[in-house]
Amino acid sequence: MTAALLCFLLAGPVMLAAGSPVYNSNNGTVPLVLWHGMGDSCCNPLSMGAIKKMIEEEISGIYVLSLMIGKNVVQDTENGFFMDVNEQVSMVCSQLAQDPKLKGGYNAMGFSQGAQFLRAVAQRCPSPPMKNLISVGGQHQGVYGLPKCPGESSHICDMIRHALNSGAYTDLVQKHLVQAQYWHDPLNDDLYKKHSLFLADINQERAVNETYRKNLQLLDKFVMVKFLQDTVVDPVDTEWFGFLISGQAKETETLQESALYKEDRLGLAAMEKAGKLAFLASEGDHLQFSREWFNANLLPYLH
């Protein structure tokens, strides 16, 4: 499968109704790292490029790094479909550690799948320190289904669905299809926990990695945005860390009702008690918001 066949899958580009200032390490701003969603790239002028420009206009002198996974925009887009997520996270950790502008700490904002990838960065790579993590439509408990797949033909969409439903946890698919690495099948919980290369690991499904738990709690704020009219992400509760109840595929549970929270395997219960979790909602479809909404709801976390 090529990127062209998958370009309208789960995490499509941001749609935002809409020269960078010179960075000054002494201007009091906190640097910002952005990670785009599937089908997008670091520098698309209609999505991430527009977000970067907007933030630079709103916060004078801020350093904004929009992550490019690969050597160019084409590789960046393709890697969002086909590159092992753990390798992507490792690459980003190295890039951030080598950037002198981030050594004092940074805020992070992930769009769709980029949100759970940045959470993995927070859990695995505490240096330089991530201060606030803002998840914009992220799928923190994974996805189960493709309710909206406007690909080039229904046959292609059906093929992708079949691959995920029947082979999401095979070694080949796990290694080479990014979406499979956060596919969460509530009807095959044992398979998910055993074979999910990425999501089951960062969500502590096999064992509790105390380093992950400790590192995530170093965040000042973990902000999660849910899109109330989302027609792309299934179930939408995953954007607030909820998911389908194991063993069936109809009823969902909130984060607070989940074993992950009750056992506090990631420290989320402790973080909520400390006032570090924020649950925001937008009335739009997936990644659809206005500049006014962004400024009112997310900009305060970037200062």
Salt bridges, closest charged atoms under 4 A:
GLU56 OE2 - LYS52 NZ 2.68
GLU57 OE1 - ARG291 NH2 2.98
GLU58 OE2 - ARG291 NH2 2.89
ASP76 OD1 - HIS36 NE2 2.85
ASP84 OD2 - LYS175 NZ 3.09
GLU87 OE2 - LYS175 NZ 3.86
ASP158 OD1 - ARG161 NH1 3.39
ASP189 OD2 - LYS193 NZ 3.14
ASP201 OD2 - ARG124 NH2 2.78
GLU205 OE1 - ARG265 NH2 3.41
ASP230 OD2 - HIS286 ND1 2.77
GLU239 OE2 - HIS286 ND1 3.73
GLU263 OE1 - ARG265 NH1 2.78
ASP264 OD2 - ARG213 NH2 3.18
ASP285 OD2 - LYS148 NZ 3.65
